[in-house]
Amino acid sequence: MDFETYPFSREFAAKFYASELYRSDPRIQRFELVRPGSVYFDHALFDIEEMNRNPQVRACNEALGTKYSLGAVARMPDGAVSWMALLSTEAQGHASRDAIAAFRRLAPHWSQAQALGQVLERNAATQDALLEALADKADGVILLDRSGAPVFMNDSAHAILSAGDGLAFGEHGFATRRSSETRKLRSLIHDAISSDRISEARPRGQMLLTRPSGRHPYALRVLGAPRSERFRAGIGFACVIHVHDLAAVRLPSRQTLSAIFGLSEREADFAIEMVRCAGLGAAAAACGMALNTARNHLQSIFRKSGTKSQAEAIQLFTRLA
């Protein structure tokens, strides 16, 4: 659990609430009986002066410099229970009737804020995990806001735009080699961004982009954001552009092949060269190994990966790139 106790540091709070001193305080058992959605104050739960004659209670009060408490209990969306308490010193006295009444009015708003905060934090953590996964993706992924400006690009998308080989982004938005392709791409983006946010349907479109270098074109898919993101117009994204480089040779990593199929380092290196070269002899030469050795490695790779041919193995390993 995450604790905070003002004006103390978070480190002090975490240490205090995990201490035997806190756990041995007999008031805690009374506080834990309060039902979620309720407000509590210590002089309604027990006799304060009698409780303060307990050495554990006095020790806790001395550690915090407080004597009285006024608190609320909330049920969180994940089923956990959250407490908020206002602690006062002996000089400040226990909570007045007006203070308790005001706290009762505040408690439902605090409970809602706690619940909303947990939901947003969970969503943010999920989004961070997804963005991290997208960052490692071999294809280019670009997320646009409702103005059409990129709010996220993975490394592959940065590399594609930096290359200037058929796709660029500038002051006037995305541009391609041909004006007709530029118009089509901007039209697809416009349709995706301006789609009805109430509708469940997600507008989508696909196209090819030619490249000045003469290499195989880019295959683009433009997809409207999910409905939940379209409702978050101010902070969410409105459109996804997926850029597939048809000229790219996608190679799996040695770590991936070793972890998933149990290939040795030498076998993994040979498997990678098979994907790159698409030929047994060329892959063996690239790895500096004799052809017979390469054949032995290939049989071991077949056995470990559950494949029966070089073409099947290459197809399987390419999917992991």
Rosetta blueprint (number, residue, H / E / L):
1 M L
2 D L
3 F L
4 E L
5 T L
6 Y L
7 P L
8 F L
9 S L
10 R H
11 E H
12 F H
13 A H
14 A H
15 K H
16 F H
17 Y H
18 A L
19 S L
20 E H
21 L H
22 Y H
23 R H
24 S L
25 D L
26 P L
27 R H
28 I H
29 Q H
30 R H
31 F H
32 E H
33 L L
34 V L
35 R L
36 P L
37 G L
38 S L
39 V E
40 Y E
41 F E
42 D H
43 H H
44 A H
45 L H
46 F L
47 D L
48 I H
49 E H
50 E H
51 M H
52 N H
53 R L
54 N L
55 P H
56 Q H
57 V H
58 R H
59 A H
60 C H
61 N H
62 E H
63 A H
64 L H
65 G L
66 T L
67 K L
68 Y E
69 S E
70 L E
71 G E
72 A E
73 V E
74 A E
75 R E
76 M L
77 P L
78 D L
79 G L
80 A L
81 V E
82 S E
83 W E
84 M E
85 A E
86 L E
87 L E
88 S E
89 T L
90 E L
91 A L
92 Q L
93 G L
94 H L
95 A L
96 S L
97 R H
98 D H
99 A H
100 I H
101 A H
102 A H
103 F H
104 R H
105 R H
106 L H
107 A H
108 P H
109 H H
110 W H
111 S H
112 Q H
113 A H
114 Q H
115 A H
116 L H
117 G H
118 Q H
119 V H
120 L H
121 E H
122 R H
123 N H
124 A H
125 A H
126 T H
127 Q H
128 D H
129 A H
130 L H
131 L H
132 E H
133 A H
134 L H
135 A H
136 D L
137 K L
138 A L
139 D L
140 G E
141 V E
142 I E
143 L E
144 L E
145 D L
146 R L
147 S L
148 G L
149 A L
150 P E
151 V E
152 F E
153 M E
154 N L
155 D H
156 S H
157 A H
158 H H
159 A H
160 I H
161 L H
162 S H
163 A H
164 G L
165 D L
166 G L
167 L E
168 A E
169 F E
170 G E
171 E L
172 H L
173 G E
174 F E
175 A E
176 T E
177 R L
178 R L
179 S H
180 S H
181 E H
182 T H
183 R H
184 K H
185 L H
186 R H
187 S H
188 L H
189 I H
190 H H
191 D H
192 A H
193 I H
194 S L
195 S L
196 D L
197 R L
198 I L
199 S L
200 E L
201 A L
202 R L
203 P L
204 R E
205 G E
206 Q E
207 M E
208 L E
209 L E
210 T L
211 R L
212 P L
213 S L
214 G L
215 R L
216 H L
217 P L
218 Y E
219 A E
220 L E
221 R E
222 V E
223 L E
224 G E
225 A L
226 P L
227 R H
228 S H
229 E H
230 R H
231 F H
232 R L
233 A L
234 G L
235 I L
236 G L
237 F L
238 A L
239 C E
240 V E
241 I E
242 H E
243 V E
244 H E
245 D E
246 L L
247 A L
248 A L
249 V L
250 R L
251 L L
252 P L
253 S L
254 R H
255 Q H
256 T H
257 L H
258 S H
259 A H
260 I H
261 F H
262 G L
263 L L
264 S L
265 E H
266 R H
267 E H
268 A H
269 D H
270 F H
271 A H
272 I H
273 E H
274 M H
275 V H
276 R H
277 C H
278 A L
279 G L
280 L H
281 G H
282 A H
283 A H
284 A H
285 A H
286 A H
287 C H
288 G L
289 M L
290 A L
291 L H
292 N H
293 T H
294 A H
295 R H
296 N H
297 H H
298 L H
299 Q H
300 S H
301 I H
302 F H
303 R H
304 K H
305 S H
306 G L
307 T L
308 K L
309 S L
310 Q H
311 A H
312 E H
313 A H
314 I H
315 Q H
316 L H
317 F H
318 T H
319 R H
320 L L
321 A L
